[in-house]
Amino acid sequence: MNNILVAPLNWGLGHATRCIPIIRQLQTEGYNPIIASDGAALALLKKEFPNVQCLELPSYHIAYAKNPKNFKWKLLKNSPKTIAAIFKEKKLVNQWISDFQLAGIISDNRLGVYSKKIPSVIITHQLTVFSGKTTWISSSLHHFFIKKFKECWVPDWNGVLNLTGELGHPNKKISNVRYIGPLSRLQKMDVPQEYDYTILLSGPEPQRSLLEEKIRKEMQDFEGKLLLIRGVIEDQPVRHEPPFTIVNYLTSVDLPKAIASCRKVICRSGYTTIMDLVEMEKKAFFIPTPGQFEQEYLAKRFHREGLVAMCKQEEFSLKKMESAPFYKGLPKPNRKGLPNDLFRLFKRK
């Protein structure tokens, strides 16, 4: 069988959700995807693909600090556990190649999920890994791992019109990079406008909860209708706490309608969310995760170009959102769907 291991990193839900169109396309082309991850990412994909075999990988132990200034140092503190997880997952993958007769590997930012025995691909939009004064170190380290894979798929357009800027288009080129266009599990739809804003919460704790608390406090007196999607993979009935309608999580079937039925989206500036907004052609207001250099860079870039309004998490208020209508919105997609030869590496010779 053409078994392909698909292994997204469990850091927020973005890495998992952007693998959904990859898994669907594998199934369409007759491959048999096997999913491997941990935590909320694995739980999400089990909900999306209840009939697909799922395996568990060790956790990278990625955690945010409450104080964004400590974010980098917390990552550094956890790095021994992350390195141990990378070695452990590499050992597991070597065993799985034999156990499940794998024909290929698609890893989304899991650095130990590769093998020289079979074609291995890594998905990442961060060819430049911003980390302040240590950006050259973090980027060089990432390049070291990227070069261990046969191909590196960057989910962006390759050209002047692109979404990642310096993140995905560094001055120093990497030979195995292939630009495959943005990845989104969603599809644009036309539905009646039901909400003024849809609020998409995402990302690791404690920052997800801190943003939820801030938004619920600042928007409690909003005169309109708000849909709050908490980004928590737990089953719970829809709750109505005016002006909020609150749900924990929506699947790929229900989420496009929730986004399409609002005037604007309030969300993090995570790259997967940006790709979803581009696909849905929906305007947004960005609140980057404090201390996460990538999200801060993307939010500032689109704000500077007059495309998306933004503010810092601690500064968020209803008044800050008054500027949102004056921004043009994200670029419209110039090509829909994945490349026809995306899985060329896995074709039997």
WOLINVEN-V193936 format. One record per backbone hydrogen bond with DSSP energy under -0.5 kcal/mol. CO is the residue of the C=O (numbers start at 0). NH is the residue of the N-H. E is the energy in kcal/mol with one decimal. If there is no record, write none. Layout:
co=[CO	CO]
nh=[NH	NH]
e=[E	E]
This chain:
co=[0	1	2	2	3	4	4	5	6	8	12	13	15	15	16	18	19	20	21	22	23	24	25	26	30	31	33	34	36	37	37	38	39	40	41	42	43	44	48	52	54	60	65	66	67	69	70	71	72	73	74	75	77	77	78	79	80	81	82	83	84	85	86	87	88	89	90	91	92	93	94	95	96	100	102	103	104	105	106	106	107	108	109	111	118	119	119	120	121	121	122	124	126	127	130	131	133	133	134	135	136	137	138	139	140	141	142	144	145	150	150	151	151	152	152	153	153	153	155	156	159	163	164	166	166	170	173	175	177	177	188	191	194	195	195	196	196	197	197	198	198	199	203	204	205	206	207	208	209	210	211	212	213	214	216	218	221	224	224	225	225	226	226	227	227	228	231	238	238	240	242	243	244	245	246	247	247	250	251	253	254	255	256	258	260	260	263	264	264	265	266	269	270	271	272	273	274	275	276	276	277	282	283	284	285	288	290	291	292	293	294	295	296	297	298	299	300	301	301	302	305	306	308	311	311	312	316	317	318	319	320	322	323	338	340	342	343]
nh=[2	31	102	103	33	6	105	35	107	10	16	17	18	19	19	22	23	24	25	26	27	28	30	29	32	3	5	54	56	40	41	42	43	44	45	46	47	48	51	34	36	62	67	69	70	73	74	75	76	77	78	78	80	81	82	83	84	85	86	87	88	89	90	91	92	93	94	95	96	97	98	99	101	2	118	4	120	6	108	122	8	110	112	113	104	149	150	106	123	152	108	126	128	129	133	134	136	137	138	139	140	141	142	143	144	145	146	147	148	121	152	153	177	123	154	155	179	180	180	158	161	166	168	126	127	172	176	151	153	179	190	193	262	262	263	198	226	199	265	200	228	267	207	63	209	210	211	212	213	214	215	216	217	218	219	221	223	195	196	227	244	198	228	229	246	200	233	240	245	243	225	240	227	238	229	230	231	254	255	257	258	259	260	261	193	194	197	266	284	199	286	273	274	275	276	277	278	279	280	281	332	264	308	266	310	291	292	295	296	297	298	299	300	301	302	303	304	306	307	305	327	328	285	314	315	315	320	320	321	322	323	325	326	341	343	345	346]
e=[-1.6	-2.7	-3.6	-1.0	-2.6	-0.5	-3.3	-2.4	-2.4	-1.3	-2.6	-2.2	-0.9	-0.5	-1.0	-2.7	-2.6	-2.1	-2.3	-2.1	-2.3	-2.1	-2.7	-1.4	-0.7	-1.8	-2.9	-2.9	-2.8	-0.8	-1.2	-2.1	-2.6	-1.9	-2.0	-1.6	-2.0	-2.5	-1.6	-2.3	-1.7	-0.5	-0.7	-2.3	-1.4	-2.2	-2.1	-2.1	-2.4	-2.1	-0.7	-0.8	-0.8	-1.9	-3.1	-2.1	-2.1	-2.1	-2.1	-2.2	-2.8	-1.8	-1.8	-2.2	-2.7	-1.9	-1.4	-2.6	-2.3	-0.8	-2.6	-3.1	-0.9	-0.6	-0.5	-2.3	-2.4	-2.8	-0.9	-3.1	-1.9	-0.8	-1.1	-1.5	-2.1	-2.0	-1.3	-3.4	-0.5	-2.5	-0.7	-0.8	-0.5	-0.9	-1.2	-1.6	-0.7	-2.4	-2.6	-1.7	-2.4	-1.9	-2.5	-1.8	-1.4	-2.7	-2.2	-1.7	-1.8	-2.0	-0.5	-0.6	-3.1	-2.0	-0.6	-2.3	-2.0	-0.7	-1.9	-0.9	-0.9	-1.8	-1.1	-2.1	-2.2	-0.8	-1.5	-2.7	-2.6	-0.6	-0.6	-0.6	-1.1	-0.5	-1.3	-0.5	-2.4	-0.6	-2.3	-0.7	-3.0	-0.6	-1.2	-1.4	-2.2	-2.2	-2.0	-2.5	-2.0	-2.8	-2.5	-1.8	-2.6	-2.2	-0.8	-1.7	-1.3	-2.4	-1.3	-0.6	-2.5	-3.6	-0.6	-0.7	-2.6	-2.5	-2.3	-0.6	-3.4	-2.3	-2.6	-2.5	-3.1	-2.6	-2.6	-1.4	-2.1	-2.7	-0.5	-1.7	-2.2	-2.8	-1.8	-1.2	-2.7	-2.7	-2.0	-0.5	-2.4	-2.6	-2.2	-2.1	-2.3	-2.0	-2.4	-2.2	-2.1	-2.3	-0.9	-1.9	-0.5	-1.7	-0.8	-2.3	-1.6	-2.1	-1.0	-2.2	-2.6	-2.4	-2.5	-2.3	-2.4	-2.4	-2.0	-2.8	-1.7	-2.9	-1.1	-1.5	-2.3	-2.0	-2.7	-0.9	-0.5	-1.2	-0.9	-0.7	-1.6	-0.9	-1.3	-1.8	-1.7	-1.5	-1.7	-1.5	-1.1]
